């Protein structure tokens, strides 16, 4: 028995053009007249992690213009208005090597594959300047691709802080370009294991539902047809329990929080997910969310040989499954 979920997908209607790295220009179309300028810009630039309060600060310093004129945050936009936003340059940060142990699954002169523990952030950012995968890699490798800049060297894709499992990293620009293209073409194998609340009746299924930022909290993501990106998750039941289901999930796209958002959307939130789960996993002995990137496969960027790696699920998730099997 299979299930497919495919709500209507929609892209933003704004004709957004990027003139430089820090400047964006677009015109207001029919159906957008009457919106507040600060709200409209925050929604349009949601993919840039822009909040409404940030937009209001930019408006105060004159970084936002409508038809070449400065405006107030509560100004209403009209059809045909030309919007220009000049984003302030971010303050420079620096990632530095740290002697942090890494669980290296595979390594050669082009790529390194690690098994990331739950609770470890992938790259430095606000609130996490150190102790990240990047800090550990800089100590371990000393040769990472520079395509993503000094804060994300070698990072081709990410997994959430509270997700454990496999992560591939590029050690040079050739490898980075190849792995990034494979991700773009959806040819990378990425399989996850998740313990969710509820008994899934369908043996397998596909969730085809666009994901974008939540209006009420820009740090959260939801299924929405507004300012969203196409997202597809395939799932299959691995094991059923009285009140839980163990799923194997395969990503076709790689949106932020994709599995967590999609599973909440269909009514089967992850056990222990502090944001989208709503309930703690402590009753099963878990201290974090039950999501593990267990299988990763890709073509080697230099030889073209297909490589696939797998790592077992974390001990606490295995113990939780043992508890459920013996009930």
Secondary structure, 3 states (H helix, E strand, C coil): CEEEECCCCCCCCCCCEEEECCEEEEECCCCCCCCEHHHHHHHHCHHHCCCHHHHHHHHHCCCEEECCEECCCCCECCCCCEEEEECCCCCCCCCCCCCCCCCEEEECCCEEEEEECCCCCCCCECCECCCCHHHHHHHHCCCCCCCCCCCCCCECCCCCCCCEEEEEEECCHHHHHHHHHHHHCCCCEEEEEEEEECCCCCCEEEEECCEEECCCCCCCEEECCCCEECCEEEEEEEEECCCEEEEEEEECCCCCCHHHHHHHHCCCCECCCCCCCCCCCHHHCCCCCCEEEEEEEEECCCCCCEEEEECCCCHHHHHHHHHHHHC
